[in-house]
Amino acid sequence: MTLPIVVAVDGSEPSLRAVDWAADEATVRGLPLRLVYASLWERYEGTQLAADPHKPSEETMAEDIVQVAARRARSRRPDVTVSTEVLAEEPEYALVHESREAVLLVTGTRGRSGLAEALLGSVSLTLAGHAHCPLVVVRGSRDNQAATPVHGRIVLGVGEAGKESAAVRFAYEEAWRRGVPLDAVRAWRTPARETTDHPLMSAEPSRLHEQRAVETLDTALHNLPGDIETHRHTVEGHARSVLVAASHGADLLVLGARRRPRTFGLQLGRVAHGVLHHAACPVVIVPEPV
């Protein structure tokens, strides 16, 4: 069975932009697209869209939302097989369940909820911590596409582990499919306790920490095939700020997240949270095995 790319839709503009991105990605991968609207009907109040004595107005609204999204996907990518589903469930629960049978789970940044003024919607943030497959949060300007690279680079944030990971493989495969370079970025800092005012000694701690960053990158990318152009960057600064800066001029930013032992969910730290809130391009959170 061919697993689909699943997109969370709710009628909002960010969710429709997620549909655009996912339709492009489905073309690149040759996969079907599944559009899912999930809601508990009693939570929504809205204008009735059509008179139907057999259905609550909220259900009619939900069906209209998925059909609008389906028409948009088919118009953008007529070659992609599109299916829709309306689920009377909490969106967080339903979409986490959907992620078990998906290649990718794609969302927009914000929905129609009362948290719309937030930088990242509550559903997307919850999914970032619990999805079983890679989650793509479509951020950035309207030019984000998958099939035709706009900026021509994939950015990979390399974490502390410094070894080949699911995120490394995901980033490599995305760069290979699109025919663009992979930029692997490792941020580093010299702890304040190691700094010194002596002009001859102050450079030594910095040099050592930068060298460790270089070694971390080398270890993470050691087994990658040499069939794509790969750039390695060590940048001094806070990892969150470094990665947000790298997201400008990128088509995709890829991060890994590890599951906590004996708990449900992923170990999303301040770096991942900050990037999800502020990146200038779509962000992928890739679950890493323990």
C-alpha positions as CSV (number, residue, x, y, z in Angstrom):
1,M,0.0,0.0,0.0
2,T,1.3,3.4,-0.9
3,L,1.1,5.8,2.0
4,P,-0.1,9.3,1.3
5,I,1.0,12.8,2.3
6,V,-1.6,14.0,4.8
7,V,-2.6,17.6,5.0
8,A,-4.5,19.2,7.9
9,V,-7.1,21.6,6.4
10,D,-9.5,23.9,8.2
11,G,-10.5,26.6,5.6
12,S,-7.8,29.1,6.8
13,E,-5.4,30.7,4.3
14,P,-2.3,29.1,6.1
15,S,-3.9,25.6,5.7
16,L,-4.6,26.2,2.0
17,R,-0.9,27.3,1.5
18,A,-0.1,24.0,3.2
19,V,-2.2,22.2,0.5
20,D,-0.2,24.0,-2.2
21,W,3.1,22.9,-0.7
22,A,1.9,19.3,-0.2
23,A,0.5,19.1,-3.7
24,D,3.9,20.1,-5.1
25,E,5.7,17.6,-2.8
26,A,3.3,14.8,-3.8
27,T,4.3,15.5,-7.4
28,V,8.0,15.3,-6.6
29,R,7.5,12.0,-4.7
30,G,4.8,10.5,-6.9
31,L,2.5,10.0,-3.9
32,P,-1.3,10.5,-3.3
33,L,-2.6,13.4,-1.2
34,R,-5.0,13.0,1.6
35,L,-6.8,16.1,2.9
36,V,-8.2,15.8,6.5
37,Y,-10.5,18.1,8.4
38,A,-11.0,17.1,12.0
39,S,-13.2,18.8,14.6
40,L,-15.7,18.2,17.3
41,W,-18.8,19.9,15.8
42,E,-20.1,21.4,19.1
43,R,-16.9,23.5,19.3
44,Y,-17.7,25.5,16.2
45,E,-20.1,28.3,15.7
46,G,-20.5,29.5,12.1
47,T,-22.8,30.7,9.5
48,Q,-24.8,27.9,7.9
49,L,-23.5,27.3,4.3
50,A,-26.3,25.3,3.0
51,A,-29.7,24.2,4.1
52,D,-29.7,20.4,4.7
53,P,-32.2,19.0,7.3
54,H,-30.2,15.8,7.6
55,K,-26.8,17.4,8.6
56,P,-25.8,20.0,11.1
57,S,-24.5,23.2,9.6
58,E,-21.0,22.5,11.0
59,E,-20.8,19.2,9.1
60,T,-21.9,20.9,5.9
61,M,-19.2,23.6,6.5
62,A,-16.6,20.9,7.1
63,E,-17.4,19.1,3.8
64,D,-17.3,22.4,1.9
65,I,-13.8,23.1,3.5
66,V,-12.3,19.8,2.3
67,Q,-13.9,20.1,-1.2
68,V,-12.5,23.6,-1.6
69,A,-9.0,22.3,-0.6
70,A,-9.4,19.4,-3.0
71,R,-10.2,21.6,-5.9
72,R,-7.2,23.8,-5.1
73,A,-4.9,20.8,-5.0
74,R,-6.2,19.3,-8.2
75,S,-6.0,22.7,-9.9
76,R,-2.4,23.1,-8.9
77,R,-1.3,19.6,-9.6
78,P,-3.8,17.7,-11.8
79,D,-1.6,14.6,-11.9
80,V,-1.9,14.0,-8.1
81,T,-4.5,11.7,-6.7
82,V,-6.5,13.5,-4.0
83,S,-8.8,12.1,-1.4
84,T,-10.6,13.8,1.5
85,E,-11.8,12.9,5.0
86,V,-13.9,14.7,7.6
87,L,-13.4,13.4,11.1
88,A,-15.6,14.2,14.1
89,E,-12.6,14.1,16.5
90,E,-10.3,16.5,18.3
91,P,-7.9,17.7,15.6
92,E,-4.8,16.9,17.6
93,Y,-5.9,13.3,18.3
94,A,-7.1,12.7,14.8
95,L,-4.0,14.0,13.1
96,V,-1.6,12.2,15.4
97,H,-3.5,9.0,14.4
98,E,-3.3,9.9,10.8
99,S,0.5,10.3,11.1
100,R,0.8,6.6,11.7
101,E,-0.2,5.9,8.1
102,A,1.4,8.8,6.3
103,V,4.7,9.6,4.6
104,L,4.4,13.2,5.7
105,L,2.0,15.2,7.8
106,V,1.6,18.8,6.6
107,T,0.0,21.8,8.4
108,G,-0.1,25.6,8.1
109,T,1.2,27.8,10.8
110,R,-2.2,28.9,12.2
111,G,-5.8,27.9,12.0
112,R,-9.2,29.5,12.6
113,S,-9.1,29.0,16.4
114,G,-9.0,31.7,19.0
115,L,-5.2,31.3,19.1
116,A,-4.9,32.7,15.6
117,E,-2.9,35.6,16.8
118,A,-0.2,33.3,18.0
119,L,3.0,32.8,15.9
120,L,2.3,29.1,15.7
121,G,-1.1,27.5,16.2
122,S,-1.8,25.1,19.0
123,V,-2.6,22.2,16.7
124,S,0.7,22.5,14.8
125,L,2.7,22.8,17.9
126,T,1.1,19.7,19.4
127,L,1.7,17.8,16.3
128,A,5.3,18.8,16.3
129,G,5.7,17.0,19.6
130,H,3.6,13.9,18.8
131,A,3.5,13.0,15.1
132,H,4.8,9.6,14.2
133,C,6.0,10.7,10.7
134,P,7.9,13.8,9.7
135,L,5.8,16.9,10.2
136,V,6.0,19.9,7.8
137,V,4.9,23.3,9.1
138,V,4.5,25.5,6.1
139,R,6.0,28.9,7.1
140,G,7.4,31.8,5.1
141,S,6.2,33.8,2.1
142,R,3.8,32.7,-0.6
143,D,6.6,31.5,-3.0
144,N,7.3,28.3,-1.1
145,Q,7.0,25.4,-3.5
146,A,8.4,21.9,-3.7
147,A,8.4,20.9,-7.4
148,T,10.2,24.0,-8.7
149,P,12.9,25.2,-6.2
150,V,12.6,28.9,-5.5
151,H,15.7,29.4,-3.5
152,G,17.5,26.2,-4.5
153,R,18.8,25.0,-1.1
154,I,17.8,22.6,1.7
155,V,19.0,23.5,5.2
156,L,19.7,20.8,7.8
157,G,20.2,21.8,11.5
158,V,22.7,19.4,13.0
159,G,22.3,18.8,16.7
160,E,24.5,17.7,19.6
161,A,24.4,14.0,18.8
162,G,26.7,14.5,15.7
163,K,25.8,11.2,14.0
164,E,23.8,10.2,11.0
165,S,20.1,10.4,11.8
166,A,16.7,10.2,10.3
167,A,16.8,14.0,9.9
168,V,20.1,13.8,8.0
169,R,18.7,11.2,5.6
170,F,15.4,13.1,5.1
171,A,17.3,16.3,4.3
172,Y,19.6,14.5,1.8
173,E,16.7,12.8,0.1
174,E,14.8,16.1,-0.3
175,A,17.9,17.8,-1.8
176,W,18.4,14.8,-4.1
177,R,14.8,14.8,-5.3
178,R,14.8,18.5,-6.0
179,G,18.3,18.6,-7.5
180,V,19.5,21.3,-5.1
181,P,22.4,21.7,-2.6
182,L,22.2,20.6,1.0
183,D,23.5,23.2,3.6
184,A,24.3,21.5,6.9
185,V,24.5,24.0,9.8
186,R,26.0,23.5,13.2
187,A,25.9,26.4,15.7
188,W,28.5,26.7,18.4
189,R,29.2,29.0,21.3
190,T,32.0,29.4,23.9
191,P,30.6,29.1,27.4
192,A,31.0,32.3,29.4
193,R,33.0,30.6,32.1
194,E,35.7,29.7,29.5
195,T,36.2,33.3,28.2
196,T,39.2,35.3,29.3
197,D,40.4,38.9,28.9
198,H,43.9,37.9,27.9
199,P,44.3,38.7,24.2
200,L,46.5,35.6,23.5
201,M,44.3,33.1,25.4
202,S,40.9,34.3,24.5
203,A,41.0,32.7,21.1
204,E,41.9,29.2,22.3
205,P,38.5,28.2,23.9
206,S,36.7,29.5,20.8
207,R,38.9,27.6,18.5
208,L,38.3,24.4,20.4
209,H,34.5,24.8,20.3
210,E,34.5,25.6,16.6
211,Q,36.6,22.5,16.0
212,R,34.1,20.4,17.9
213,A,31.4,21.8,15.7
214,V,33.3,20.9,12.6
215,E,33.8,17.3,13.9
216,T,30.1,17.1,14.7
217,L,29.2,18.0,11.1
218,D,31.7,15.6,9.7
219,T,30.3,12.7,11.8
220,A,26.7,13.5,10.9
221,L,27.4,13.6,7.2
222,H,30.0,10.9,7.0
223,N,27.9,8.3,5.3
224,L,26.0,10.5,2.9
225,P,26.4,9.6,-0.8
226,G,28.4,12.1,-2.8
227,D,25.8,12.6,-5.5
228,I,24.6,16.0,-4.3
229,E,26.3,19.2,-3.5
230,T,26.8,19.5,0.2
231,H,27.9,22.6,2.1
232,R,29.0,22.5,5.8
233,H,28.7,25.6,7.9
234,T,29.8,26.2,11.5
235,V,28.3,29.4,12.9
236,E,29.0,31.0,16.2
237,G,25.8,32.0,18.0
238,H,22.6,30.7,19.6
239,A,21.4,27.7,17.6
240,R,17.8,29.1,17.3
241,S,19.1,32.5,15.9
242,V,21.6,30.8,13.6
243,L,18.9,28.4,12.1
244,V,16.3,31.1,11.8
245,A,18.9,33.2,9.9
246,A,19.7,30.2,7.7
247,S,16.0,29.7,6.9
248,H,16.0,33.0,4.9
249,G,16.7,32.0,1.3
250,A,16.0,28.3,1.9
251,D,13.2,26.1,0.5
252,L,13.1,23.8,3.6
253,L,14.7,23.7,7.1
254,V,15.0,20.2,8.5
255,L,15.4,19.4,12.3
256,G,15.4,16.1,14.2
257,A,13.6,15.4,17.5
258,R,14.0,12.5,19.8
259,R,11.4,10.6,21.7
260,R,11.6,10.8,25.5
261,P,12.1,7.5,27.2
262,R,8.9,6.1,28.7
263,T,6.8,9.1,27.7
264,F,4.6,10.0,24.8
265,G,5.9,12.6,22.4
266,L,9.1,14.1,21.1
267,Q,11.8,16.0,23.0
268,L,11.3,19.4,21.5
269,G,13.7,21.9,23.1
270,R,13.9,25.7,22.9
271,V,15.7,25.6,19.6
272,A,13.0,23.6,17.8
273,H,10.2,25.7,19.4
274,G,12.0,28.9,18.4
275,V,12.5,27.8,14.8
276,L,8.9,26.7,14.4
277,H,7.7,30.1,15.6
278,H,10.1,32.3,13.6
279,A,11.6,30.5,10.5
280,A,11.2,32.1,7.1
281,C,10.6,28.9,5.2
282,P,8.8,25.6,5.8
283,V,10.2,23.6,8.7
284,V,10.3,19.8,9.0
285,I,10.4,18.0,12.3
286,V,11.7,14.5,11.8
287,P,11.2,11.9,14.6
288,E,14.4,10.2,15.6
289,P,14.6,6.7,17.0
290,V,15.9,6.4,20.6
